[in-house]
Amino acid sequence: MHNLKPLTPLGHAAPRTDVIGAITITENTETALASVAARDGQSAQVQEALTQHFGLSLPAVGQSSANDPIAAFWMGPDQWMLTAPHSSHELLASELKAKLGSTASVAEQTDGWCQFVVTGEALGDLFERLTNAPVRTMSNGEVRRTTLEHLGVFLWRRTEGEIAILGPRSSAGSLHHALMAAAKSIA
């Protein structure tokens, strides 16, 4: 019998937190993720079902929305990523599929992505070294699909002092290294 233990995207038993100067970089493993893509002509039905069952309005282009504990951000035309605490919504994709039925294609995304939450006063200084996304002018709730170093990521400005970065789990080490190097350059 196997004695398997889950590992974080960075390969540790517990999420990693690094503090460099005024920047804190935290590996977030406590979020369930599911993608929702409305099927042809079904966007209104998807919105109606999510509002009815979760009280959630789907966000517009480049935005996010939330109805605690579920949040969503725009990924592309008629496509959204939905998030919720892993502890209470481990089966988020199954929950969504049960409520959306044939109006949308729902896919489990939790283990396909890594997430780092970056906080601190120098977020603009940090991200201008990593990406061309206009982090200094992004408003709370705004989401950008961009590249960070050579990796495709989503930058999600949650609050004035917090940005979440979602990137491919297979590149977690490279993404973390880039964040650390940039943080050290401004410390």
ABEGO torsion letter per residue (X at the ends): XBBBBBBBAAGBABBBBBBBEABBBBBBAABBBBBBBBBBGAAAAAAAAAAAAAGBBBBBBGBBBBBOABBBBBAEBGBBBBBBBAAAAAAAAAAAAAAAEAABBBBBAAAABBBBBBBEAAAAAAAAAABABBAAABBBGBBBBBBBEABBBBBBBABAABBBBBBBAAAAAAAAAAAAAAAAAAX
